[in-house]
């Protein structure tokens, strides 16, 4: 030990950036136990302890618990079992990364919307946030019913396009709530539905509109469970009636068939 640099717990704490409280705890659980001064009993750390602490920090960053690290600290070599564990941790971290990225996307778009709109109905805002955060699940669900090309067309948009769609959606949602209960054949109601249809067409693209025909055969309950709606049951029913009237009027819906046409 005469050739090794010795540190008090305070010096070691400063050198490594680890609090004295943490060092005390590591000593108590046996994960990092320094030598003790023979007379005073004070902890004495060395450069070997610096290397040991670096190993602990590295294993913590990889996602190991302190109990697991206690075991791993006794190993001088690692085998394939560590590789399997690392693969599991990598998968978990990637999933957490996706969740964080989805949350950041929702936060950024919400900030932009509130900056531009000033005020947004809470039900409308919550539905938009929910749909942003569940995009991965929506993609997986839609893949059962339509092509990857169509799914990419829906989701792989520039942020500016998505924010613009959010703004148009807010306007549409507000208008639905304002007009709900009126006769669905009223010009103002049908003008709103026409605007919605044109916006959808422009967003998706004409070449992808045919993909809607398969999706429209899905039970409404399935769609409701996957895509958050800002509407009450009564509003949803009224909107469905208004859209069916629009499609019938524009020869987009055959009442004698279970299938609607491309829009």
VMD Tcl script that draws the C-alpha trace (Angstrom):
set ca {
  {0.00 0.00 0.00}
  {3.05 2.26 0.43}
  {3.25 2.86 -3.35}
  {-0.46 3.61 -3.67}
  {-2.02 7.02 -3.28}
  {-4.40 7.05 -0.32}
  {-7.48 9.24 -0.04}
  {-9.78 10.13 2.79}
  {-13.48 9.76 2.04}
  {-13.72 13.52 1.49}
  {-10.81 13.50 -0.97}
  {-12.18 10.44 -2.75}
  {-15.62 12.06 -2.97}
  {-14.12 15.17 -4.61}
  {-11.92 13.14 -6.96}
  {-14.74 10.93 -8.22}
  {-17.74 13.26 -7.93}
  {-19.55 10.72 -5.74}
  {-21.21 11.96 -2.58}
  {-19.94 10.78 0.81}
  {-23.46 9.52 1.57}
  {-23.33 7.24 -1.49}
  {-19.85 6.01 -0.57}
  {-21.08 5.19 2.94}
  {-23.99 3.25 1.44}
  {-21.73 1.35 -0.99}
  {-19.54 0.36 1.95}
  {-22.55 -0.81 3.98}
  {-23.90 -3.08 1.22}
  {-20.45 -4.37 0.35}
  {-20.28 -3.10 -3.21}
  {-17.24 -0.87 -2.55}
  {-15.45 -1.49 0.73}
  {-12.28 0.53 1.27}
  {-9.57 -0.35 3.75}
  {-9.95 1.04 7.25}
  {-7.24 2.86 9.19}
  {-6.02 0.40 11.86}
  {-6.32 2.89 14.73}
  {-8.96 5.46 13.75}
  {-11.16 3.17 11.65}
  {-11.49 5.90 9.01}
  {-12.03 4.78 5.43}
  {-8.94 4.82 3.22}
  {-9.48 4.79 -0.55}
  {-6.88 4.02 -3.22}
  {-6.57 4.24 -7.00}
  {-7.87 0.66 -7.15}
  {-11.06 1.92 -5.55}
  {-11.28 4.59 -8.26}
  {-11.24 1.83 -10.89}
  {-13.82 -0.17 -8.91}
  {-16.12 2.85 -8.70}
  {-15.79 3.40 -12.44}
  {-16.91 -0.21 -12.96}
  {-19.91 0.35 -10.67}
  {-20.92 3.51 -12.52}
  {-20.57 1.76 -15.89}
  {-22.73 -1.17 -14.79}
  {-25.36 1.22 -13.41}
  {-25.49 3.01 -16.74}
  {-26.09 -0.34 -18.40}
  {-29.16 -0.75 -16.23}
  {-28.00 -3.20 -13.61}
  {-29.35 -3.06 -10.06}
  {-26.98 -2.67 -7.12}
  {-27.66 -6.30 -6.12}
  {-26.62 -7.45 -9.59}
  {-23.56 -5.19 -9.51}
  {-22.49 -6.69 -6.17}
  {-22.31 -10.07 -7.91}
  {-20.68 -8.76 -11.07}
  {-17.98 -6.92 -9.13}
  {-16.60 -10.30 -8.06}
  {-16.18 -11.42 -11.66}
  {-12.80 -10.95 -13.30}
  {-14.14 -12.00 -16.73}
  {-17.56 -11.87 -18.42}
  {-19.09 -14.57 -20.62}
  {-22.08 -14.92 -22.94}
  {-24.51 -14.62 -20.04}
  {-23.52 -10.95 -19.75}
  {-24.12 -10.53 -23.48}
  {-27.67 -11.87 -23.11}
  {-28.31 -9.53 -20.19}
  {-26.93 -6.58 -22.12}
  {-29.20 -7.41 -25.07}
  {-32.20 -7.37 -22.72}
  {-31.12 -4.04 -21.23}
  {-30.55 -2.64 -24.72}
  {-34.10 -3.59 -25.73}
  {-35.52 -2.00 -22.57}
  {-33.54 1.20 -23.11}
  {-34.62 1.42 -26.75}
  {-38.25 1.10 -25.67}
  {-37.72 3.82 -23.07}
  {-36.05 5.96 -25.73}
  {-39.11 5.57 -27.99}
  {-41.39 6.59 -25.12}
  {-39.27 9.67 -24.41}
  {-39.18 10.66 -28.10}
  {-42.98 10.27 -28.34}
  {-43.44 12.38 -25.21}
  {-41.09 15.07 -26.56}
  {-42.97 15.10 -29.87}
  {-46.27 15.54 -28.04}
  {-44.82 18.29 -25.84}
  {-43.29 20.22 -28.77}
  {-46.46 20.08 -30.86}
  {-48.60 21.05 -27.87}
  {-46.36 24.04 -27.13}
  {-46.62 25.15 -30.77}
  {-50.40 24.76 -30.80}
  {-50.89 26.69 -27.56}
  {-48.53 29.44 -28.76}
  {-50.54 29.85 -31.96}
  {-54.07 29.11 -30.71}
  {-53.82 30.65 -27.26}
  {-56.53 28.35 -25.91}
  {-57.64 24.84 -26.86}
  {-60.57 22.79 -25.54}
  {-59.14 20.26 -23.05}
  {-60.88 17.24 -24.65}
  {-59.54 18.21 -28.06}
  {-56.00 18.80 -26.77}
  {-55.91 15.54 -24.79}
  {-57.07 13.53 -27.81}
  {-54.34 15.06 -29.98}
  {-51.65 14.37 -27.35}
  {-52.86 10.79 -26.89}
  {-52.78 10.12 -30.62}
  {-49.24 11.50 -30.89}
  {-48.00 9.33 -28.03}
  {-49.61 6.14 -29.37}
  {-48.44 6.44 -32.99}
  {-46.34 3.26 -32.72}
  {-49.32 1.20 -31.52}
  {-51.53 2.77 -34.21}
  {-49.02 1.82 -36.93}
  {-48.84 -1.77 -35.71}
  {-52.63 -2.02 -35.58}
  {-53.14 -0.49 -39.04}
  {-50.58 -2.88 -40.55}
  {-53.19 -5.64 -40.15}
  {-55.55 -3.87 -42.53}
  {-53.57 -1.82 -45.02}
  {-50.20 -1.45 -46.73}
  {-46.98 -0.10 -45.23}
  {-46.94 2.46 -48.03}
  {-50.25 3.90 -46.84}
  {-49.14 3.82 -43.19}
  {-45.93 5.67 -44.07}
  {-48.02 8.20 -45.94}
  {-50.02 8.84 -42.79}
  {-47.23 9.02 -40.25}
  {-43.97 9.97 -42.01}
  {-44.69 13.66 -42.33}
  {-42.56 16.70 -41.59}
  {-43.24 18.28 -38.23}
  {-44.57 21.43 -39.93}
  {-47.15 19.36 -41.80}
  {-48.27 17.62 -38.62}
  {-48.64 20.90 -36.74}
  {-50.66 22.33 -39.63}
  {-52.90 19.26 -39.57}
  {-53.29 19.64 -35.79}
  {-54.47 23.22 -36.30}
  {-56.97 22.20 -38.97}
  {-58.17 19.34 -36.76}
  {-58.78 21.74 -33.89}
  {-60.88 23.96 -36.15}
  {-62.84 20.93 -37.38}
  {-63.40 19.60 -33.84}
  {-64.63 23.02 -32.67}
  {-67.04 23.29 -35.58}
  {-68.43 19.80 -34.99}
  {-69.14 20.70 -31.36}
  {-70.78 23.96 -32.48}
  {-72.98 22.39 -35.17}
  {-73.85 19.08 -33.51}
  {-77.58 18.40 -33.41}
  {-78.42 20.35 -36.55}
  {-79.95 18.53 -39.55}
  {-77.11 16.80 -41.38}
  {-78.32 18.09 -44.74}
  {-77.87 21.74 -43.75}
  {-75.47 23.54 -46.14}
  {-73.20 24.65 -43.29}
  {-72.91 21.08 -41.97}
  {-72.18 19.64 -45.38}
  {-69.66 22.41 -46.10}
  {-67.79 21.40 -42.96}
  {-67.76 17.73 -43.99}
  {-66.59 18.67 -47.48}
  {-63.75 20.73 -46.01}
  {-62.76 17.78 -43.80}
  {-62.79 15.41 -46.78}
  {-60.68 17.76 -48.87}
  {-58.19 18.21 -46.03}
  {-57.92 14.44 -45.61}
  {-57.42 13.98 -49.34}
  {-54.68 16.61 -49.45}
  {-52.93 15.15 -46.40}
  {-52.97 11.52 -47.51}
  {-52.65 12.00 -51.26}
  {-54.95 10.74 -53.98}
  {-52.84 7.65 -54.69}
  {-53.39 6.41 -51.12}
  {-57.10 7.15 -50.77}
  {-58.11 3.67 -51.99}
  {-56.55 2.22 -48.83}
  {-59.41 3.69 -46.80}
  {-61.79 1.12 -48.27}
  {-60.24 -1.68 -46.21}
  {-60.04 0.38 -43.05}
  {-63.71 1.32 -43.29}
  {-64.70 -2.33 -42.92}
  {-63.30 -2.40 -39.38}
  {-65.81 -2.31 -36.55}
  {-66.18 1.22 -35.12}
  {-65.41 -0.09 -31.62}
  {-61.95 -1.19 -32.78}
  {-61.17 2.23 -34.21}
  {-62.46 3.98 -31.11}
  {-60.19 1.83 -28.95}
  {-57.12 2.73 -30.99}
  {-57.64 6.41 -31.87}
  {-58.58 8.90 -29.16}
  {-61.64 11.01 -29.98}
  {-62.53 14.40 -28.49}
  {-66.23 13.75 -29.10}
  {-69.00 12.43 -26.89}
  {-71.07 9.44 -28.04}
  {-73.81 11.76 -29.28}
  {-71.32 13.92 -31.21}
  {-69.73 10.84 -32.79}
  {-73.11 9.49 -33.90}
  {-74.15 12.84 -35.37}
  {-70.82 13.20 -37.20}
  {-71.13 9.68 -38.64}
  {-74.62 10.52 -39.94}
  {-73.38 13.77 -41.48}
  {-70.52 11.97 -43.21}
  {-72.77 9.19 -44.50}
  {-75.15 11.80 -45.94}
  {-72.20 13.55 -47.62}
  {-70.90 10.30 -49.12}
  {-74.34 9.26 -50.32}
  {-74.93 12.66 -51.88}
  {-71.58 12.51 -53.67}
  {-71.97 8.90 -54.88}
  {-69.26 7.69 -52.52}
  {-71.51 5.33 -50.56}
  {-73.76 2.52 -51.71}
  {-76.54 2.04 -49.11}
  {-77.13 -1.47 -50.44}
  {-73.55 -2.49 -49.70}
  {-71.59 -2.88 -46.47}
  {-68.59 -1.23 -48.10}
  {-68.06 2.46 -48.69}
  {-65.96 3.68 -51.56}
  {-62.51 5.19 -51.29}
  {-63.45 8.14 -49.07}
}
mol new
graphics top color blue
foreach p $ca { graphics top sphere $p radius 0.5 }
foreach p [lrange $ca 0 end-1] q [lrange $ca 1 end] { graphics top cylinder $p $q radius 0.2 }
display resetview
